[in-house]
Amino acid sequence: MTQQETTENIGNSPQKAGPRVMIRVDESAMSTHYANAFRTFPTTEELTLDFGLNMMTQLPPDATGADGAMQLTINDRVIMNYQMAKRLAISLGNVIRAHEEKFGEIKLQLPE
């Protein structure tokens, strides 16, 4: 069993240190998946994140008049409450900021 241990303060902020608790992370049932695409489904109570692969294979034009279509295969779904979603957003922001400080700005190609 792979375990990661960390000690954290339980409290609302770093200035208000609460009791220290050892957190053991069990990764024995973990699986790894690659995603280069996602979609979100918000509700009033939860946020659903779907992750998958955009295969970048152009499909032929269809009867809808579209010039073509891209295949997106959804592999994983994560459902969380908004508190967890906000903690995730803050954590991802910190990781991206540190990466850009070290390696430069990440350029995004946004759809038009």
VOSEBA-38680 format. One record per residue: x, y, z of N, C-alpha, C in turn. Coordinates in pm, whole numbers, m for minus. Layout:
! VOSEBA-38680
<n.x->X&n.y->Y&n.z->Z&ca.x->X&ca.y->Y&ca.z->Z&c.x->X&c.y->Y&c.z->Z>;
...
! end
This chain:
! VOSEBA-38680
<n.x->85&n.y->m118&n.z->0&ca.x->0&ca.y->0&ca.z->0&c.x->89&c.y->124&c.z->0>;
<n.x->63&n.y->214&n.z->m93&ca.x->136&ca.y->340&ca.z->m99&c.x->65&c.y->439&c.z->m9>;
<n.x->141&n.y->503&n.z->77&ca.x->81&ca.y->602&ca.z->165&c.x->165&c.y->728&c.z->163>;
<n.x->98&n.y->840&n.z->177&ca.x->163&ca.y->968&ca.z->189&c.x->113&c.y->1026&c.z->319>;
<n.x->204&n.y->1077&n.z->400&ca.x->162&ca.y->1133&ca.z->527&c.x->196&c.y->1281&c.z->530>;
<n.x->108&n.y->1358&n.z->587&ca.x->129&ca.y->1501&ca.z->602&c.x->63&c.y->1544&c.z->732>;
<n.x->114&n.y->1648&n.z->790&ca.x->54&ca.y->1703&ca.z->911&c.x->m3&c.y->1839&c.z->877>;
<n.x->m127&n.y->1861&n.z->915&ca.x->m194&ca.y->1986&ca.z->883&c.x->m259&c.y->2043&c.z->1007>;
<n.x->m267&n.y->2176&n.z->1011&ca.x->m345&ca.y->2243&ca.z->1115&c.x->m489&c.y->2248&c.z->1070>;
<n.x->m579&n.y->2223&n.z->1161&ca.x->m721&ca.y->2235&ca.z->1132&c.x->m765&c.y->2370&c.z->1187>;
<n.x->m810&n.y->2456&n.z->1100&ca.x->m853&ca.y->2591&ca.z->1136&c.x->m895&c.y->2664&c.z->1011>;
<n.x->m947&n.y->2784&n.z->1027&ca.x->m996&ca.y->2860&ca.z->913&c.x->m886&c.y->2934&c.z->839>;
<n.x->m773&n.y->2957&n.z->901&ca.x->m665&ca.y->3029&ca.z->835&c.x->m533&c.y->2988&c.z->898>;
<n.x->m422&n.y->3015&n.z->827&ca.x->m292&ca.y->2980&ca.z->884&c.x->m265&c.y->3054&c.z->1015>;
<n.x->m323&n.y->3174&n.z->1032&ca.x->m300&ca.y->3250&ca.z->1154&c.x->m371&c.y->3187&c.z->1274>;
<n.x->m484&n.y->3120&n.z->1251&ca.x->m560&ca.y->3054&ca.z->1357&c.x->m524&c.y->2906&c.z->1356>;
<n.x->m414&n.y->2873&n.z->1417&ca.x->m372&ca.y->2734&ca.z->1418&c.x->m461&c.y->2654&c.z->1513>;
<n.x->m519&n.y->2549&n.z->1461&ca.x->m601&ca.y->2460&ca.z->1541&c.x->m520&c.y->2337&c.z->1578>;
<n.x->m588&n.y->2231&n.z->1617&ca.x->m518&ca.y->2107&ca.z->1648&c.x->m446&c.y->2052&c.z->1526>;
<n.x->m330&n.y->1993&n.z->1548&ca.x->m254&ca.y->1933&ca.z->1438&c.x->m302&c.y->1789&c.z->1420>;
<n.x->m327&n.y->1751&n.z->1294&ca.x->m380&ca.y->1619&ca.z->1263&c.x->m293&c.y->1555&c.z->1156>;
<n.x->m257&n.y->1429&n.z->1174&ca.x->m184&ca.y->1353&ca.z->1073&c.x->m284&c.y->1300&c.z->972>;
<n.x->m261&n.y->1328&n.z->843&ca.x->m347&ca.y->1278&ca.z->737&c.x->m271&c.y->1171&c.z->661>;
<n.x->m326&n.y->1051&n.z->657&ca.x->m265&ca.y->942&ca.z->581&c.x->m341&c.y->928&c.z->450>;
<n.x->m271&n.y->933&n.z->339&ca.x->m332&ca.y->923&ca.z->207&c.x->m305&c.y->783&c.z->153>;
<n.x->m410&n.y->705&n.z->133&ca.x->m399&ca.y->570&ca.z->80&c.x->m420&c.y->575&c.z->m72>;
<n.x->m316&n.y->546&n.z->m149&ca.x->m323&ca.y->550&ca.z->m295&c.x->m331&c.y->410&c.z->m356>;
<n.x->m363&n.y->309&n.z->m277&ca.x->m360&ca.y->172&ca.z->m327&c.x->m469&c.y->144&c.z->m432>;
<n.x->m581&n.y->215&n.z->m426&ca.x->m689&ca.y->192&ca.z->m523&c.x->m691&c.y->299&c.z->m633>;
<n.x->m589&n.y->384&n.z->m636&ca.x->m586&ca.y->494&ca.z->m732&c.x->m557&c.y->443&c.z->m873>;
<n.x->m617&n.y->507&n.z->m971&ca.x->m583&ca.y->481&ca.z->m1110&c.x->m550&c.y->616&c.z->m1174>;
<n.x->m470&n.y->613&n.z->m1279&ca.x->m426&ca.y->734&ca.z->m1345&c.x->m488&c.y->743&c.z->m1483>;
<n.x->m540&n.y->860&n.z->m1517&ca.x->m603&ca.y->883&ca.z->m1646&c.x->m551&c.y->1015&c.z->m1702>;
<n.x->m535&n.y->1022&n.z->m1832&ca.x->m494&ca.y->1145&ca.z->m1900&c.x->m618&c.y->1212&c.z->m1956>;
<n.x->m626&n.y->1343&n.z->m1943&ca.x->m737&ca.y->1418&ca.z->m2001&c.x->m681&c.y->1541&c.z->m2071>;
<n.x->m732&n.y->1568&n.z->m2191&ca.x->m698&ca.y->1693&ca.z->m2259&c.x->m824&c.y->1773&c.z->m2290>;
<n.x->m935&n.y->1733&n.z->m2228&ca.x->m1061&ca.y->1804&ca.z->m2245&c.x->m1146&c.y->1784&c.z->m2121>;
<n.x->m1234&n.y->1879&n.z->m2096&ca.x->m1327&ca.y->1868&ca.z->m1983&c.x->m1454&c.y->1943&c.z->m2016>;
<n.x->m1557&n.y->1916&n.z->m1938&ca.x->m1679&ca.y->1995&ca.z->m1943&c.x->m1735&c.y->2001&c.z->m1801>;
<n.x->m1813&n.y->2104&n.z->m1775&ca.x->m1867&ca.y->2125&ca.z->m1641&c.x->m2019&c.y->2128&c.z->m1645>;
<n.x->m2079&n.y->2078&n.z->m1537&ca.x->m2224&ca.y->2082&ca.z->m1517&c.x->m2251&c.y->2134&c.z->m1377>;
<n.x->m2281&n.y->2263&n.z->m1362&ca.x->m2312&ca.y->2315&ca.z->m1229&c.x->m2459&c.y->2297&c.z->m1194>;
<n.x->m2486&n.y->2266&n.z->m1068&ca.x->m2621&ca.y->2269&ca.z->m1012&c.x->m2616&c.y->2360&c.z->m890>;
<n.x->m2727&n.y->2378&n.z->m823&ca.x->m2726&ca.y->2464&ca.z->m705&c.x->m2647&c.y->2403&c.z->m590>;
<n.x->m2636&n.y->2271&n.z->m585&ca.x->m2570&ca.y->2203&ca.z->m474&c.x->m2431&c.y->2150&c.z->m505>;
<n.x->m2407&n.y->2113&n.z->m631&ca.x->m2283&ca.y->2044&ca.z->m666&c.x->m2231&c.y->2089&c.z->m801>;
<n.x->m2104&n.y->2058&n.z->m823&ca.x->m2040&ca.y->2083&ca.z->m951&c.x->m1992&c.y->1949&c.z->m1005>;
<n.x->m2029&n.y->1918&n.z->m1128&ca.x->m1984&ca.y->1795&ca.z->m1193&c.x->m1880&c.y->1831&c.z->m1297>;
<n.x->m1765&n.y->1764&n.z->m1291&ca.x->m1657&ca.y->1782&ca.z->m1388&c.x->m1639&c.y->1651&c.z->m1463>;
<n.x->m1652&n.y->1656&n.z->m1594&ca.x->m1625&ca.y->1541&ca.z->m1680&c.x->m1490&c.y->1562&c.z->m1746>;
<n.x->m1408&n.y->1458&n.z->m1747&ca.x->m1276&ca.y->1463&ca.z->m1809&c.x->m1267&c.y->1359&c.z->m1919>;
<n.x->m1198&n.y->1392&n.z->m2026&ca.x->m1188&ca.y->1296&ca.z->m2135&c.x->m1082&c.y->1333&c.z->m2235>;
<n.x->m1090&n.y->1268&n.z->m2350&ca.x->m992&ca.y->1285&ca.z->m2457&c.x->m1058&c.y->1344&c.z->m2580>;
<n.x->m1000&n.y->1452&n.z->m2628&ca.x->m1036&ca.y->1509&ca.z->m2757&c.x->m937&c.y->1448&c.z->m2855>;
<n.x->m984&n.y->1357&n.z->m2936&ca.x->m894&ca.y->1279&ca.z->m3022&c.x->m839&c.y->1359&c.z->m3140>;
<n.x->m892&n.y->1477&n.z->m3164&ca.x->m844&ca.y->1566&ca.z->m3270&c.x->m852&c.y->1502&c.z->m3408>;
<n.x->m937&n.y->1405&n.z->m3424&ca.x->m960&ca.y->1343&ca.z->m3554&c.x->m1082&c.y->1408&c.z->m3616>;
<n.x->m1063&n.y->1472&n.z->m3729&ca.x->m1176&ca.y->1540&ca.z->m3794&c.x->m1269&c.y->1436&c.z->m3855>;
<n.x->m1394&n.y->1442&n.z->m3814&ca.x->m1495&ca.y->1353&ca.z->m3870&c.x->m1553&c.y->1420&c.z->m3995>;
<n.x->m1605&n.y->1344&n.z->m4089&ca.x->m1658&ca.y->1403&ca.z->m4213&c.x->m1780&c.y->1491&c.z->m4187>;
<n.x->m1807&n.y->1584&n.z->m4279&ca.x->m1926&ca.y->1668&ca.z->m4266&c.x->m2051&c.y->1581&c.z->m4254>;
<n.x->m2150&n.y->1633&n.z->m4182&ca.x->m2273&ca.y->1556&ca.z->m4165&c.x->m2393&c.y->1634&c.z->m4218>;
<n.x->m2511&n.y->1580&n.z->m4199&ca.x->m2634&ca.y->1638&ca.z->m4253&c.x->m2672&c.y->1769&c.z->m4186>;
<n.x->m2608&n.y->1804&n.z->m4074&ca.x->m2643&ca.y->1929&ca.z->m4006&c.x->m2585&c.y->2051&c.z->m4076>;
<n.x->m2497&n.y->2029&n.z->m4173&ca.x->m2434&ca.y->2140&ca.z->m4242&c.x->m2303&c.y->2183&c.z->m4179>;
<n.x->m2264&n.y->2118&n.z->m4069&ca.x->m2136&ca.y->2150&ca.z->m4007&c.x->m2023&c.y->2105&c.z->m4099>;
<n.x->m1912&n.y->2176&n.z->m4094&ca.x->m1797&ca.y->2140&ca.z->m4177&c.x->m1733&c.y->2010&c.z->m4131>;
<n.x->m1758&n.y->1972&n.z->m4011&ca.x->m1702&ca.y->1850&ca.z->m3955&c.x->m1730&c.y->1847&c.z->m3806>;
<n.x->m1684&n.y->1746&n.z->m3739&ca.x->m1705&ca.y->1733&ca.z->m3595&c.x->m1580&c.y->1673&c.z->m3533>;
<n.x->m1562&n.y->1699&n.z->m3405&ca.x->m1451&ca.y->1642&ca.z->m3330&c.x->m1509&c.y->1540&c.z->m3233>;
<n.x->m1438&n.y->1433&n.z->m3210&ca.x->m1484&ca.y->1329&ca.z->m3118&c.x->m1427&c.y->1355&c.z->m2979>;
<n.x->m1513&n.y->1371&n.z->m2880&ca.x->m1473&ca.y->1387&ca.z->m2741&c.x->m1524&c.y->1265&c.z->m2665>;
<n.x->m1432&n.y->1189&n.z->m2607&ca.x->m1467&ca.y->1070&ca.z->m2530&c.x->m1449&c.y->1102&c.z->m2382>;
<n.x->m1558&n.y->1096&n.z->m2306&ca.x->m1553&ca.y->1123&ca.z->m2162&c.x->m1517&c.y->993&c.z->m2090>;
<n.x->m1412&n.y->1000&n.z->m2008&ca.x->m1364&ca.y->882&ca.z->m1935&c.x->m1394&c.y->886&c.z->m1786>;
<n.x->m1396&n.y->1005&n.z->m1728&ca.x->m1407&ca.y->1017&ca.z->m1583&c.x->m1500&c.y->1131&c.z->m1546>;
<n.x->m1572&n.y->1113&n.z->m1436&ca.x->m1661&ca.y->1217&ca.z->m1383&c.x->m1629&c.y->1235&c.z->m1235>;
<n.x->m1614&n.y->1361&n.z->m1195&ca.x->m1592&ca.y->1396&ca.z->m1055&c.x->m1704&c.y->1491&c.z->m1013>;
<n.x->m1771&n.y->1457&n.z->m905&ca.x->m1879&ca.y->1541&ca.z->m853&c.x->m1836&c.y->1592&c.z->m716>;
<n.x->m1847&n.y->1723&n.z->m695&ca.x->m1803&ca.y->1781&ca.z->m568&c.x->m1895&c.y->1896&c.z->m528>;
<n.x->m1890&n.y->1930&n.z->m399&ca.x->m1965&ca.y->2046&ca.z->m353&c.x->m1884&c.y->2172&c.z->m386>;
<n.x->m1945&n.y->2288&n.z->m370&ca.x->m1880&ca.y->2412&ca.z->m410&c.x->m1764&c.y->2452&c.z->m319>;
<n.x->m1766&n.y->2410&n.z->m192&ca.x->m1650&ca.y->2437&ca.z->m106&c.x->m1528&c.y->2364&c.z->m160>;
<n.x->m1545&n.y->2237&n.z->m195&ca.x->m1433&ca.y->2160&ca.z->m250&c.x->m1390&c.y->2218&c.z->m385>;
<n.x->m1487&n.y->2259&n.z->m467&ca.x->m1454&ca.y->2317&ca.z->m598&c.x->m1372&c.y->2444&c.z->m582>;
<n.x->m1405&n.y->2525&n.z->m483&ca.x->m1329&ca.y->2649&ca.z->m460&c.x->m1188&c.y->2617&c.z->m411>;
<n.x->m1175&n.y->2520&n.z->m322&ca.x->m1041&ca.y->2480&ca.z->m277&c.x->m959&c.y->2426&c.z->m393>;
<n.x->m1023&n.y->2348&n.z->m481&ca.x->m954&ca.y->2296&ca.z->m599&c.x->m911&c.y->2411&c.z->m690>;
<n.x->m999&n.y->2508&n.z->m713&ca.x->m966&ca.y->2622&ca.z->m799&c.x->m848&c.y->2701&c.z->m743>;
<n.x->m846&n.y->2723&n.z->m613&ca.x->m735&ca.y->2795&ca.z->m550&c.x->m606&c.y->2716&c.z->m564>;
<n.x->m612&n.y->2586&n.z->m537&ca.x->m494&ca.y->2501&ca.z->m548&c.x->m440&c.y->2498&c.z->m690>;
<n.x->m529&n.y->2481&n.z->m789&ca.x->m486&ca.y->2481&ca.z->m929&c.x->m426&c.y->2615&c.z->m968>;
<n.x->m486&n.y->2724&n.z->m922&ca.x->m432&ca.y->2858&ca.z->m950&c.x->m291&c.y->2873&c.z->m896>;
<n.x->m267&n.y->2824&n.z->m774&ca.x->m134&ca.y->2831&ca.z->m715&c.x->m33&c.y->2747&c.z->m793>;
<n.x->m73&n.y->2628&n.z->m834&ca.x->17&ca.y->2540&ca.z->m911&c.x->51&c.y->2603&c.z->m1045>;
<n.x->m49&n.y->2657&n.z->m1115&ca.x->m27&ca.y->2721&ca.z->m1245&c.x->63&c.y->2843&c.z->m1230>;
<n.x->38&n.y->2925&n.z->m1128&ca.x->120&ca.y->3044&ca.z->m1104&c.x->266&c.y->3006&c.z->m1082>;
<n.x->290&n.y->2904&n.z->m1001&ca.x->428&ca.y->2860&ca.z->m975&c.x->493&c.y->2806&c.z->m1103>;
<n.x->417&n.y->2732&n.z->m1182&ca.x->470&ca.y->2678&ca.z->m1308&c.x->507&c.y->2792&c.z->m1403>;
<n.x->420&n.y->2892&n.z->m1415&ca.x->448&ca.y->3005&ca.z->m1505&c.x->565&c.y->3089&c.z->m1456>;
<n.x->581&n.y->3102&n.z->m1326&ca.x->697&ca.y->3176&ca.z->m1273&c.x->827&c.y->3106&c.z->m1310>;
<n.x->823&n.y->2974&n.z->m1313&ca.x->944&ca.y->2897&ca.z->m1343&c.x->967&c.y->2881&c.z->m1493>;
<n.x->860&n.y->2860&n.z->m1572&ca.x->875&ca.y->2824&ca.z->m1713&c.x->817&c.y->2926&c.z->m1811>;
<n.x->751&n.y->3029&n.z->m1763&ca.x->692&ca.y->3128&ca.z->m1851&c.x->542&c.y->3108&c.z->m1866>;
<n.x->480&n.y->3209&n.z->m1924&ca.x->334&ca.y->3210&ca.z->m1938&c.x->284&c.y->3096&c.z->m2026>;
<n.x->176&n.y->3035&n.z->m1984&ca.x->110&ca.y->2931&ca.z->m2063&c.x->13&c.y->3001&c.z->m2157>;
<n.x->32&n.y->2984&n.z->m2286&ca.x->m57&ca.y->3045&ca.z->m2386&c.x->m176&c.y->2952&c.z->m2409>;
<n.x->m295&n.y->3009&n.z->m2410&ca.x->m416&ca.y->2931&ca.z->m2435&c.x->m467&c.y->2958&c.z->m2575>;
<n.x->m515&n.y->2854&n.z->m2638&ca.x->m584&ca.y->2867&ca.z->m2766&c.x->m732&c.y->2849&c.z->m2737>;
<n.x->m801&n.y->2960&n.z->m2723&ca.x->m943&ca.y->2955&ca.z->m2690&c.x->m1027&c.y->2948&c.z->m2816>;
<n.x->m1137&n.y->2874&n.z->m2811&ca.x->m1226&ca.y->2869&ca.z->m2928&c.x->m1286&c.y->3006&c.z->m2955>;
<n.x->m1309&n.y->3035&n.z->m3079&ca.x->m1364&ca.y->3166&ca.z->m3117&c.x->m1513&c.y->3169&c.z->m3103>;
! end
